[in-house]
Amino acid sequence: MRKRTTFNIQHATGSRGFTLIEAVVSVSVFAIAATSIVGVYLSLQRLNQASASLNALQQNSRFISEDISKIIRNGRIDYSRYPDGQAPQPSATDLYLVDKDGAQIWIYRNPTSEALVLDKLGIGSANFSSNEVRIKDFRVYIWPSGNPFPGGTEQPTATLYLDLESNVNARDKTRMKFQVGLSTREYLE
C-alpha cells in the first residue's frame, strides 16, 4: 500500500500574503497612476473645448467677412440712409448697403441677442452670426464719409470691426477681435 503524503502549500512557498506595508505601497502606486490618468483626461477635455470655441469664432468671422465682402464688392454703400447723407465718423454701428439687385440691406448688432443681424428691407432679417458666438461689439469705419459720386476722388471703403465671444464653453469665454477692410467696385468716372 501506498503511503499518502500531505504537502502544506503555505509552508512550501514561504509566503502568507501581503504585509500591510506592501498593501499601502501598491494602493499608493495605483492612486498616483489613477490621478495622473484623470488629470490627463481633464486636460484633454479642456483643450478640446478651447479648440471648439476657437473654431466657432474663426468660422463665424470667416463667414461674416466673406458674405459682407461679397455684398459690398458687388453692390455699394448706401450713403443716403445715413443722417444728412454722411456716415458717422469715426465709426458707425449700422452698415447700410445696396446689393447688386438694388435691394437695401441693413447690417447691425442686436444688443438683446448679441447677434449680428442682416436685414434685407422688404424681405426680412436673419442672424448673420451663429448661436455659438456672441457679438460683443460691431463698428464700421466708412471712408469717405459722404458719397464721392459724382465728381469725387475717393473710392468708397468700409472697415469692419467685430469683437466676438464664444458660447461653446461656459467656463472659458474665448474672445477674438476681428477687422477687415473692404472696398466697393464702384469706380470714379
Sine and cosine of phi, psi and omega as CSV:
sin_phi,cos_phi,sin_psi,cos_psi,sin_omega,cos_omega
0.00,0.00,0.52,-0.85,0.00,-1.00
-1.00,0.02,0.56,-0.83,0.04,-1.00
-0.99,-0.12,0.77,-0.64,-0.02,-1.00
-1.00,0.08,0.76,-0.65,-0.01,-1.00
-0.95,-0.30,0.77,-0.64,0.07,-1.00
-0.99,-0.10,0.62,-0.78,-0.08,-1.00
-0.80,-0.60,0.81,-0.58,-0.02,-1.00
-1.00,-0.08,0.94,-0.34,-0.05,-1.00
-0.90,0.43,-0.63,0.77,-0.05,-1.00
-0.87,0.50,-0.68,0.73,-0.02,-1.00
-0.98,0.22,-0.46,0.89,-0.04,-1.00
-0.95,0.32,-0.64,0.77,-0.01,-1.00
-0.99,0.15,-0.40,0.92,0.04,-1.00
0.98,0.19,0.30,0.95,-0.01,-1.00
-0.80,-0.60,0.58,-0.81,-0.01,-1.00
-0.90,-0.43,0.06,1.00,-0.04,-1.00
0.84,-0.54,-0.23,-0.97,-0.02,-1.00
-0.99,0.12,0.58,-0.81,0.14,-0.99
-1.00,0.08,0.22,-0.98,-0.01,-1.00
-0.88,0.48,-0.65,0.76,0.00,-1.00
-0.91,0.43,-0.68,0.74,0.03,-1.00
-0.89,0.46,-0.65,0.76,0.01,-1.00
-0.91,0.41,-0.68,0.73,0.01,-1.00
-0.90,0.43,-0.68,0.74,0.01,-1.00
-0.90,0.45,-0.71,0.71,-0.02,-1.00
-0.92,0.39,-0.62,0.79,0.06,-1.00
-0.92,0.40,-0.62,0.78,0.02,-1.00
-0.90,0.43,-0.70,0.72,0.03,-1.00
-0.89,0.46,-0.68,0.73,0.03,-1.00
-0.89,0.45,-0.66,0.75,-0.01,-1.00
-0.91,0.42,-0.66,0.75,0.02,-1.00
-0.90,0.43,-0.68,0.73,0.02,-1.00
-0.90,0.44,-0.69,0.72,0.00,-1.00
-0.91,0.42,-0.65,0.76,0.03,-1.00
-0.89,0.45,-0.66,0.75,0.03,-1.00
-0.90,0.45,-0.69,0.72,-0.01,-1.00
-0.90,0.44,-0.69,0.72,0.02,-1.00
-0.90,0.43,-0.65,0.76,0.03,-1.00
-0.88,0.47,-0.68,0.73,0.04,-1.00
-0.90,0.44,-0.67,0.74,0.01,-1.00
-0.88,0.48,-0.72,0.70,0.00,-1.00
-0.91,0.41,-0.62,0.78,0.05,-1.00
-0.89,0.45,-0.66,0.75,0.03,-1.00
-0.91,0.41,-0.61,0.79,0.05,-1.00
-0.89,0.45,-0.71,0.70,0.02,-1.00
-0.89,0.45,-0.66,0.75,0.02,-1.00
-0.90,0.43,-0.64,0.76,0.04,-1.00
-0.90,0.44,-0.67,0.74,0.02,-1.00
-0.92,0.38,-0.65,0.76,0.04,-1.00
-0.90,0.43,-0.63,0.77,0.03,-1.00
-0.91,0.42,-0.66,0.75,0.03,-1.00
-0.90,0.43,-0.63,0.77,0.03,-1.00
-0.90,0.44,-0.74,0.67,-0.01,-1.00
-0.91,0.43,-0.62,0.78,0.04,-1.00
-0.89,0.46,-0.68,0.74,0.02,-1.00
-0.89,0.45,-0.67,0.74,0.02,-1.00
-0.89,0.45,-0.71,0.71,-0.02,-1.00
-0.91,0.41,-0.68,0.74,0.01,-1.00
-0.89,0.45,-0.69,0.72,-0.01,-1.00
-0.91,0.41,-0.70,0.71,-0.01,-1.00
-0.90,0.43,-0.62,0.78,0.03,-1.00
-0.91,0.41,-0.71,0.71,0.00,-1.00
-0.89,0.46,-0.73,0.68,-0.02,-1.00
-0.87,0.49,-0.75,0.66,-0.05,-1.00
-0.91,0.41,-0.64,0.76,0.00,-1.00
-0.92,0.39,-0.66,0.75,-0.04,-1.00
-0.95,0.33,-0.71,0.70,0.03,-1.00
-0.91,0.41,-0.62,0.79,0.04,-1.00
-0.85,0.52,-0.68,0.73,0.01,-1.00
-0.89,0.45,-0.67,0.74,0.00,-1.00
-0.91,0.42,-0.72,0.70,-0.04,-1.00
-0.91,0.40,-0.71,0.70,-0.06,-1.00
-0.92,0.38,-0.56,0.83,0.00,-1.00
-1.00,-0.05,-0.16,0.99,0.02,-1.00
-0.84,-0.54,-0.70,-0.71,0.00,-1.00
-0.33,-0.95,0.28,-0.96,0.09,-1.00
-0.98,0.22,0.73,-0.69,-0.03,-1.00
-1.00,-0.09,1.00,0.07,-0.03,-1.00
-0.90,0.44,-0.48,0.88,-0.10,-1.00
-0.91,0.42,-0.36,0.93,-0.03,-1.00
-1.00,0.02,-0.14,0.99,0.10,-1.00
-0.99,0.11,0.45,-0.89,0.02,-1.00
-0.84,0.55,0.75,-0.66,0.01,-1.00
0.85,0.53,0.37,0.93,0.02,-1.00
0.94,0.34,0.27,0.96,-0.03,-1.00
-0.84,-0.54,0.78,-0.62,0.08,-1.00
-0.94,0.34,0.70,-0.71,0.01,-1.00
-0.84,0.55,0.63,-0.77,0.01,-1.00
-0.89,-0.46,0.62,-0.78,0.10,1.00
-0.99,0.16,-0.33,0.94,-0.02,-1.00
-0.60,-0.80,0.34,-0.94,0.05,-1.00
-0.87,-0.49,0.43,-0.90,0.07,-1.00
-0.99,-0.16,-0.08,1.00,0.03,-1.00
-0.83,-0.56,0.61,-0.79,0.08,-1.00
-0.88,-0.48,0.89,-0.46,0.02,-1.00
-0.97,-0.26,0.81,-0.59,-0.03,-1.00
-0.74,-0.68,0.30,-0.95,0.19,-0.98
-0.84,-0.54,0.84,-0.54,-0.04,-1.00
-0.99,0.17,-0.01,-1.00,-0.09,-1.00
-0.89,0.45,-0.38,0.93,0.02,-1.00
-1.00,-0.04,0.04,1.00,0.02,-1.00
1.00,0.03,0.07,1.00,0.00,-1.00
-0.98,0.20,0.67,-0.75,0.02,-1.00
-0.99,0.16,0.71,-0.70,-0.03,-1.00
-0.82,-0.58,0.65,-0.76,0.04,-1.00
-0.81,-0.58,0.84,-0.54,0.03,-1.00
-0.90,-0.43,0.80,-0.60,-0.06,-1.00
-0.46,-0.89,0.24,-0.97,0.06,-1.00
-0.99,-0.11,0.82,-0.57,0.07,-1.00
-0.99,0.11,0.91,-0.41,-0.07,-1.00
-0.93,0.37,-0.43,0.90,-0.02,-1.00
-0.95,0.30,-0.79,0.62,-0.04,-1.00
-1.00,-0.03,-0.13,0.99,-0.07,-1.00
0.79,0.61,0.70,0.71,0.03,-1.00
-0.87,-0.50,0.44,-0.90,0.11,-0.99
-1.00,0.01,0.79,-0.61,-0.11,-0.99
-0.91,-0.40,0.69,-0.72,0.14,-0.99
-0.94,-0.33,0.88,-0.47,-0.03,-1.00
-0.91,-0.42,0.92,-0.38,0.07,-1.00
-1.00,-0.07,0.95,-0.32,-0.13,-0.99
-0.86,0.50,0.75,-0.67,-0.01,-1.00
1.00,0.04,-0.22,0.97,-0.02,-1.00
-0.91,-0.41,-0.71,0.70,0.00,-1.00
0.59,-0.80,0.00,-1.00,-0.03,-1.00
-0.81,-0.59,0.37,-0.93,0.03,-1.00
-0.49,-0.87,0.47,-0.88,0.07,-1.00
-0.95,0.33,0.74,-0.67,0.06,-1.00
-0.99,0.15,-0.54,0.84,-0.03,-1.00
-0.98,-0.18,0.44,-0.90,-0.01,-1.00
-0.99,0.16,0.12,-0.99,0.02,-1.00
-0.95,0.32,-0.24,0.97,0.00,-1.00
-0.98,0.22,-0.19,0.98,-0.12,-0.99
-0.74,-0.67,0.66,-0.75,0.14,-0.99
-0.96,-0.28,0.63,-0.77,0.08,-1.00
-0.99,-0.11,0.95,-0.32,-0.04,-1.00
-0.99,0.14,-0.48,0.88,0.00,-1.00
-0.44,-0.90,0.63,-0.77,0.07,-1.00
-0.64,-0.77,0.86,-0.52,0.05,-1.00
-0.69,-0.72,0.48,-0.88,0.04,-1.00
-0.79,-0.62,0.78,-0.63,0.07,-1.00
-0.96,-0.28,0.92,-0.39,-0.09,-1.00
-0.94,-0.33,0.74,-0.67,0.06,-1.00
-0.70,-0.72,0.70,-0.71,-0.14,0.99
-0.95,0.32,0.26,-0.97,-0.08,-1.00
-0.95,0.33,-0.42,0.91,0.04,-1.00
-0.90,-0.45,0.29,-0.96,-0.03,-1.00
-0.89,0.46,0.86,-0.51,-0.03,-1.00
-0.99,0.15,-0.09,1.00,-0.05,-1.00
-0.97,-0.25,0.61,-0.79,-0.21,0.98
-0.99,0.11,0.34,-0.94,0.14,-0.99
1.00,0.06,0.03,1.00,0.00,-1.00
-0.99,0.12,0.10,-0.99,0.00,-1.00
-0.87,-0.49,0.10,0.99,-0.04,-1.00
-0.90,-0.44,0.60,-0.80,0.13,-0.99
-1.00,-0.01,0.77,-0.64,-0.04,-1.00
-0.88,0.47,0.71,-0.70,0.07,-1.00
-0.72,-0.69,0.47,-0.88,0.08,-1.00
-0.73,-0.69,0.79,-0.61,0.09,-1.00
-0.96,-0.29,0.87,-0.50,-0.01,-1.00
-1.00,-0.07,0.70,-0.71,0.09,-1.00
-0.84,-0.54,0.82,-0.57,0.02,-1.00
-0.79,-0.62,0.66,-0.75,0.15,-0.99
-0.90,-0.44,0.94,-0.34,-0.09,-1.00
-0.95,-0.32,0.55,-0.83,0.07,-1.00
-0.74,-0.67,0.71,-0.71,-0.05,-1.00
-0.99,0.14,0.61,-0.79,0.08,-1.00
-0.98,-0.19,-0.05,1.00,-0.14,-0.99
-0.89,0.46,-0.70,0.72,-0.05,-1.00
-0.90,-0.43,0.91,-0.41,-0.07,-1.00
-0.93,0.38,-0.49,0.87,-0.03,-1.00
-0.98,0.20,-0.61,0.79,-0.10,-1.00
-0.90,-0.44,0.96,-0.28,-0.02,-1.00
-1.00,0.06,0.98,-0.18,0.02,-1.00
-1.00,0.09,0.76,-0.65,0.00,-1.00
-0.85,-0.53,0.45,-0.89,0.03,-1.00
-0.55,-0.84,0.74,-0.67,0.10,-1.00
-0.99,-0.16,0.67,-0.74,-0.11,-0.99
-0.70,-0.72,0.69,-0.72,0.01,-1.00
-0.64,-0.77,0.68,-0.74,0.05,-1.00
-0.58,-0.82,0.67,-0.74,0.05,-1.00
-0.98,-0.21,0.72,-0.69,-0.06,-1.00
-0.75,-0.66,0.54,-0.84,0.07,-1.00
-0.79,-0.61,0.46,-0.89,0.02,-1.00
-0.99,0.17,0.23,-0.97,0.06,-1.00
-1.00,-0.08,0.18,0.98,0.08,-1.00
-0.95,0.31,0.75,-0.67,0.00,-1.00
-0.87,-0.48,0.46,-0.89,0.04,-1.00
-0.94,0.34,0.61,-0.79,0.00,-1.00
-0.97,-0.23,0.00,0.00,0.00,0.00
